[in-house]
Amino acid sequence: MDSPDDSTPVPGPEIDSLAEFDAAVASGRLAGRRVQSVDLTDRGAALLAADTAGAVFLGCLMAPGTAAKVRADGAFVFPPVPGLPFDPYRGLLYSPDALYEGLTDGGYAATPDARAYRWFQETRASGDTFASMLRALHDDAVSDALDEHLAGGAFVVGVMGGHTTARGSAEYAAAARLGRTLARSGLTVATGGGPGAMEAANLGAYAAPHPDPMLDKACELLAANPSFTPSVTDWALAAFAVRERWPGGGGSVSIPTWFYGHEPPNPFADHIAKYFANALREDGLLARSTAGVIFLPGAAGTVQEIFDNATPNYYGSRGRPTPMVLVGRAHWTKELPAWPLLRALADSRPMESRIALVGTVDEAPEALARMSAKR
């Protein structure tokens, strides 16, 4: 077979699209590949002619005769699972449009996000082993897709904060400005993906390419639906209206979970890694925040995240400690005094120079940059 020209993409070990599949067939390098959730119904002839020995097909649609042939070649075929509201083999991260498909016509209850949450509640209650296996497959595929998305050397900064921060509040606007500042400095903003301060930070990253007044106007429009209660539908539609009015926003990452399915994912992150297992989600978000984490005022969840992040910094289990910036002196010293404990843990350890407490959100980027310069 002739070698492909320079314009033909050569796939890596994993194949997530028809274009990558076609390139693999053209290059004669399909054997041993992992083909993930690609509709191969129209590629029967190519599969019948190709060497598929050792290949693995995860959730790929193909004709029965074609599937029998590739199995005979020595390939492993994991068939699609019918009736699920999600794809356990998905090769790509979610987008807002994917999770909220059907929102306009059927409301939030009709969306894949809501249906996946209902399925999770039902199967978790029943203790179905097959369902737990499907959840594990899905979450592993999401982790893999997230690593691939960030593989280009992105400098990721995590922004943590409470889900109750209301649109229209000064705290929401400040978190949005923070996200914009971080994104404009070249960092990839990553959040827990929910509403409140998390949404605000993703909104700020989305606003980064636009003129400054856009963010103020967007916050003003969103304030008409300050919370996802009583209506997730209205809350989400307001966000999509902002995206439609100002298209071409900046990118960011969010990592929500169906474990807290009553909190919908915000639509401002363009790449969403949504998990069933909250522990995987929490650890994955913090581990990938290689440029540091900024902790806005929050409650139990944010406190948990502070010390989840402090533990590997304390022991050095992920290498050099990453910066941690706590925002809100009164909040973290009096209301929820996490700062004194964090400072005591850091005393005389390498992480001591990598923690900071600041009074306002606007001080956080400078503190982060100052600690990053100490590498």
C-alpha positions as CSV (number, residue, x, y, z in Angstrom):
1,M,0.0,0.0,0.0
2,D,1.3,3.5,-0.9
3,S,2.3,5.7,2.0
4,P,-0.1,8.5,2.8
5,D,0.9,12.0,1.8
6,D,1.9,14.6,4.5
7,S,-1.7,15.9,4.8
8,T,-3.1,12.6,5.9
9,P,-3.4,12.4,9.7
10,V,-1.7,9.4,11.2
11,P,-3.7,8.1,14.2
12,G,-2.3,7.4,17.6
13,P,-3.1,4.3,19.5
14,E,-6.7,5.5,20.0
15,I,-9.1,6.3,17.1
16,D,-12.0,8.6,18.1
17,S,-13.4,9.7,14.7
18,L,-14.1,8.5,11.2
19,A,-11.3,10.7,9.9
20,E,-8.8,8.9,12.1
21,F,-10.2,5.6,11.2
22,D,-9.9,6.3,7.5
23,A,-6.3,7.5,8.0
24,A,-5.5,4.3,9.8
25,V,-7.0,2.1,7.0
26,A,-5.1,4.2,4.4
27,S,-1.8,3.8,6.2
28,G,-2.3,0.1,6.8
29,R,-2.1,0.6,10.5
30,L,-5.4,-0.5,11.9
31,A,-4.1,-3.7,13.6
32,G,-3.7,-3.2,17.4
33,R,-5.5,0.1,17.5
34,R,-8.3,1.1,19.9
35,V,-11.3,2.4,18.1
36,Q,-13.6,4.2,20.5
37,S,-17.3,4.9,19.9
38,V,-17.1,5.4,16.1
39,D,-20.0,4.6,13.8
40,L,-18.5,2.1,11.3
41,T,-21.8,1.1,9.7
42,D,-20.6,2.6,6.3
43,R,-17.0,1.2,6.6
44,G,-17.9,-2.5,6.2
45,A,-15.8,-2.9,3.0
46,A,-12.8,-1.3,4.6
47,L,-13.1,-3.5,7.7
48,L,-13.5,-6.6,5.6
49,A,-10.3,-5.8,3.7
50,A,-8.2,-4.5,6.6
51,D,-6.0,-6.4,9.0
52,T,-7.7,-5.9,12.4
53,A,-5.6,-8.4,14.4
54,G,-5.3,-7.2,18.0
55,A,-7.6,-4.2,17.5
56,V,-10.2,-3.3,20.1
57,F,-13.5,-1.8,19.0
58,L,-15.3,-0.1,21.9
59,G,-19.0,0.6,21.3
60,C,-18.5,0.9,17.5
61,L,-21.6,0.3,15.4
62,M,-21.0,-2.2,12.6
63,A,-22.9,-4.8,10.6
64,P,-23.1,-8.3,12.2
65,G,-21.1,-9.9,9.4
66,T,-18.4,-7.3,9.7
67,A,-18.2,-7.8,13.5
68,A,-17.9,-11.5,13.0
69,K,-15.0,-11.0,10.5
70,V,-13.0,-8.7,12.8
71,R,-13.5,-11.1,15.7
72,A,-12.2,-13.9,13.5
73,D,-9.1,-11.7,12.8
74,G,-8.4,-11.7,16.5
75,A,-9.9,-8.3,17.3
76,F,-12.0,-7.7,20.5
77,V,-15.4,-6.2,19.9
78,F,-17.3,-4.5,22.8
79,P,-20.7,-3.8,21.4
80,P,-22.8,-0.7,22.1
81,V,-25.2,-1.0,25.0
82,P,-28.7,-0.1,23.9
83,G,-31.1,2.0,26.0
84,L,-28.5,4.0,27.9
85,P,-28.7,7.8,28.2
86,F,-24.9,8.1,27.8
87,D,-22.1,6.4,25.9
88,P,-19.9,4.3,28.2
89,Y,-17.1,4.2,25.6
90,R,-17.2,7.8,24.6
91,G,-13.9,9.0,23.2
92,L,-14.4,12.8,23.6
93,L,-15.3,15.2,26.4
94,Y,-18.8,16.6,26.6
95,S,-19.8,19.9,25.2
96,P,-22.7,22.1,26.6
97,D,-24.7,21.3,23.5
98,A,-24.3,17.6,24.0
99,L,-25.4,17.6,27.7
100,Y,-28.3,20.0,27.1
101,E,-29.6,18.6,23.8
102,G,-33.4,19.0,23.8
103,L,-33.4,21.8,26.4
104,T,-35.4,24.2,24.3
105,D,-38.2,21.9,23.3
106,G,-38.5,19.5,26.2
107,G,-37.0,21.4,29.2
108,Y,-34.1,20.2,31.3
109,A,-35.9,16.9,32.2
110,A,-35.5,15.8,28.5
111,T,-31.8,16.5,28.3
112,P,-29.1,13.7,28.3
113,D,-27.7,15.3,31.5
114,A,-31.0,14.9,33.4
115,R,-31.7,11.4,32.0
116,A,-28.2,10.2,33.0
117,Y,-28.8,11.5,36.5
118,R,-32.1,9.6,36.7
119,W,-30.4,6.4,35.4
120,F,-27.7,6.9,38.0
121,Q,-30.1,7.2,40.8
122,E,-32.1,4.2,39.8
123,T,-29.1,1.9,39.2
124,R,-27.2,3.0,42.3
125,A,-30.2,2.2,44.4
126,S,-30.6,-1.3,42.8
127,G,-27.0,-2.2,43.2
128,D,-26.8,-3.6,39.7
129,T,-23.3,-4.9,39.0
130,F,-23.6,-4.4,35.3
131,A,-24.6,-0.8,35.8
132,S,-21.7,-0.1,38.1
133,M,-19.4,-1.6,35.4
134,L,-20.8,0.7,32.8
135,R,-20.3,3.7,35.1
136,A,-16.7,2.7,35.6
137,L,-16.1,2.3,31.9
138,H,-17.6,5.7,31.2
139,D,-15.6,7.5,33.9
140,D,-12.3,5.8,32.7
141,A,-13.1,7.0,29.1
142,V,-13.8,10.5,30.4
143,S,-10.4,10.6,32.2
144,D,-8.7,9.4,29.1
145,A,-10.4,12.1,27.0
146,L,-9.5,14.7,29.6
147,D,-5.8,13.7,29.5
148,E,-5.8,13.9,25.7
149,H,-7.4,17.3,25.8
150,L,-4.8,18.7,28.2
151,A,-1.9,16.8,26.6
152,G,-0.6,19.8,24.7
153,G,1.1,21.2,27.8
154,A,-1.8,23.4,29.0
155,F,-1.1,25.3,32.2
156,V,-4.3,24.5,34.2
157,V,-5.4,26.6,37.2
158,G,-8.3,25.3,39.3
159,V,-10.9,27.7,40.7
160,M,-12.9,26.2,43.6
161,G,-15.9,27.9,45.2
162,G,-19.4,27.5,46.5
163,H,-22.4,26.5,44.3
164,T,-24.7,28.9,46.1
165,T,-23.0,32.1,44.8
166,A,-25.9,33.7,43.0
167,R,-25.9,35.3,39.6
168,G,-26.2,39.1,40.1
169,S,-24.2,39.1,43.3
170,A,-20.9,41.0,43.8
171,E,-19.2,37.7,44.6
172,Y,-20.4,36.2,41.3
173,A,-19.1,39.2,39.3
174,A,-15.7,39.0,41.1
175,A,-15.3,35.3,40.3
176,A,-16.2,36.0,36.7
177,R,-13.5,38.7,36.5
178,L,-11.1,36.2,38.1
179,G,-11.8,33.7,35.4
180,R,-11.3,36.3,32.7
181,T,-8.0,37.5,34.2
182,L,-6.6,34.0,34.5
183,A,-7.6,33.1,30.9
184,R,-6.1,36.2,29.5
185,S,-2.8,35.4,31.2
186,G,-2.6,32.2,29.2
187,L,-3.9,29.8,31.8
188,T,-6.6,27.2,31.3
189,V,-9.3,27.7,33.8
190,A,-10.7,24.5,35.3
191,T,-13.6,24.3,37.8
192,G,-15.9,21.8,39.4
193,G,-18.4,22.6,36.6
194,G,-21.4,23.4,38.7
195,P,-23.4,26.6,39.2
196,G,-22.4,29.5,41.5
197,A,-18.7,30.5,41.7
198,M,-17.8,27.7,39.4
199,E,-20.1,28.9,36.6
200,A,-18.8,32.5,37.1
201,A,-15.1,31.4,36.6
202,N,-16.1,29.5,33.4
203,L,-18.1,32.5,32.2
204,G,-15.1,34.7,32.8
205,A,-12.9,32.5,30.7
206,Y,-15.6,32.5,28.0
207,A,-15.6,36.3,28.1
208,A,-11.8,36.6,27.8
209,P,-11.6,37.2,24.0
210,H,-14.4,39.8,24.1
211,P,-14.2,43.5,25.1
212,D,-14.5,44.1,28.8
213,P,-18.1,45.5,28.8
214,M,-19.3,42.1,27.5
215,L,-18.8,40.5,30.9
216,D,-20.7,43.2,32.8
217,K,-23.6,42.9,30.4
218,A,-23.6,39.1,30.5
219,C,-23.7,39.2,34.3
220,E,-26.6,41.6,34.1
221,L,-28.6,39.4,31.8
222,L,-27.9,36.3,33.9
223,A,-29.0,38.0,37.0
224,A,-32.7,37.6,35.9
225,N,-32.2,33.9,36.7
226,P,-30.0,34.0,39.8
227,S,-30.2,30.3,40.7
228,F,-30.9,26.9,39.2
229,T,-33.8,26.7,41.6
230,P,-36.7,26.7,41.1
231,S,-36.1,26.1,37.3
232,V,-32.9,24.5,35.9
233,T,-34.5,25.0,32.4
234,D,-34.7,28.8,32.8
235,W,-31.3,29.0,34.4
236,A,-29.7,27.0,31.6
237,L,-31.5,28.8,28.8
238,A,-30.2,32.2,30.2
239,A,-26.7,30.9,29.8
240,F,-27.2,29.7,26.3
241,A,-28.7,33.0,25.4
242,V,-25.5,34.7,26.5
243,R,-23.5,32.3,24.4
244,E,-25.7,33.0,21.4
245,R,-25.5,36.7,21.8
246,W,-21.7,36.6,22.2
247,P,-20.4,33.6,20.2
248,G,-16.8,32.7,19.9
249,G,-16.0,32.7,23.6
250,G,-12.8,31.5,25.2
251,G,-12.2,27.9,26.2
252,S,-12.1,26.4,29.7
253,V,-12.6,23.0,31.4
254,S,-15.2,21.9,33.9
255,I,-15.4,18.7,35.8
256,P,-18.8,18.1,37.3
257,T,-20.4,14.9,38.6
258,W,-23.8,13.2,38.5
259,F,-23.2,12.3,42.2
260,Y,-24.4,15.8,42.8
261,G,-26.9,15.6,40.0
262,H,-29.2,18.1,41.6
263,E,-26.6,20.7,40.6
264,P,-26.6,21.0,36.8
265,P,-23.4,21.6,34.9
266,N,-22.9,25.2,33.8
267,P,-22.9,25.8,30.0
268,F,-19.9,28.1,29.8
269,A,-17.0,25.6,29.7
270,D,-16.5,24.3,26.2
271,H,-15.0,21.0,27.4
272,I,-16.8,19.1,30.2
273,A,-15.5,16.0,31.9
274,K,-18.6,14.7,33.7
275,Y,-18.2,11.7,36.0
276,F,-20.4,9.4,37.9
277,A,-17.8,8.8,40.7
278,N,-17.3,12.0,42.7
279,A,-14.0,10.8,44.2
280,L,-12.5,10.4,40.7
281,R,-13.8,13.8,39.8
282,E,-12.4,15.5,42.9
283,D,-8.9,13.9,42.6
284,G,-8.8,14.4,38.9
285,L,-9.6,18.1,39.0
286,L,-7.0,18.8,41.7
287,A,-4.3,16.6,40.1
288,R,-4.7,18.3,36.8
289,S,-4.5,21.8,38.2
290,T,-0.7,21.9,37.7
291,A,-0.5,25.7,37.8
292,G,-2.2,25.9,41.2
293,V,-5.6,26.2,42.7
294,I,-7.6,29.3,43.9
295,F,-10.1,28.6,46.6
296,L,-13.0,31.1,46.8
297,P,-15.2,31.3,49.9
298,G,-17.2,28.1,50.2
299,A,-18.5,25.6,52.6
300,A,-17.9,21.9,53.3
301,G,-17.1,21.0,49.7
302,T,-14.5,23.7,49.3
303,V,-12.9,22.8,52.7
304,Q,-12.6,19.2,51.5
305,E,-11.0,20.4,48.3
306,I,-8.4,22.5,50.2
307,F,-7.2,19.6,52.2
308,D,-7.5,17.1,49.3
309,N,-5.0,19.4,47.5
310,A,-2.9,20.1,50.6
311,T,-2.2,16.4,51.2
312,P,-0.1,15.7,48.1
313,N,1.6,19.1,48.5
314,Y,2.5,18.1,52.1
315,Y,3.9,14.7,51.2
316,G,5.3,15.7,47.8
317,S,3.5,12.8,46.2
318,R,2.9,14.7,42.9
319,G,6.3,16.3,42.9
320,R,6.9,20.0,43.7
321,P,4.0,21.5,45.6
322,T,1.6,23.5,43.5
323,P,0.4,27.0,44.6
324,M,-2.7,27.3,46.8
325,V,-4.4,30.7,47.1
326,L,-7.3,31.1,49.6
327,V,-9.5,34.1,49.0
328,G,-11.2,35.8,52.0
329,R,-9.3,36.5,55.2
330,A,-12.3,36.6,57.5
331,H,-13.9,33.5,55.8
332,W,-10.8,31.3,56.1
333,T,-9.6,32.5,59.5
334,K,-12.8,33.0,61.4
335,E,-15.9,31.6,59.7
336,L,-14.2,28.4,58.5
337,P,-10.7,28.6,59.9
338,A,-9.0,26.4,57.3
339,W,-6.0,28.8,56.9
340,P,-4.5,28.4,60.4
341,L,-4.5,24.6,59.9
342,L,-3.1,24.8,56.4
343,R,-0.3,27.2,57.6
344,A,0.5,24.8,60.4
345,L,0.8,21.9,58.1
346,A,3.0,23.9,55.7
347,D,5.4,25.1,58.4
348,S,9.0,24.3,57.5
349,R,8.0,22.2,54.5
350,P,8.5,22.9,50.8
351,M,4.8,23.8,50.5
352,E,5.3,26.7,52.9
353,S,6.2,29.1,50.1
354,R,3.4,27.8,48.0
355,I,0.4,28.9,50.0
356,A,-1.2,32.3,50.3
357,L,-4.2,34.0,51.9
358,V,-5.5,37.2,50.2
359,G,-8.4,39.5,51.1
360,T,-10.1,39.9,47.7
361,V,-10.6,38.0,44.5
362,D,-8.7,40.6,42.6
363,E,-5.5,39.9,44.6
364,A,-5.5,36.2,43.7
365,P,-3.9,36.3,40.2
366,E,-1.0,38.3,41.5
367,A,-0.5,35.9,44.4
368,L,-0.6,32.9,42.1
369,A,1.9,34.5,39.7
370,R,4.2,35.4,42.6
371,M,4.3,31.8,43.9
372,S,4.6,30.4,40.4
373,A,7.7,32.5,39.8
374,K,9.4,30.8,42.8
375,R,9.7,27.5,40.9
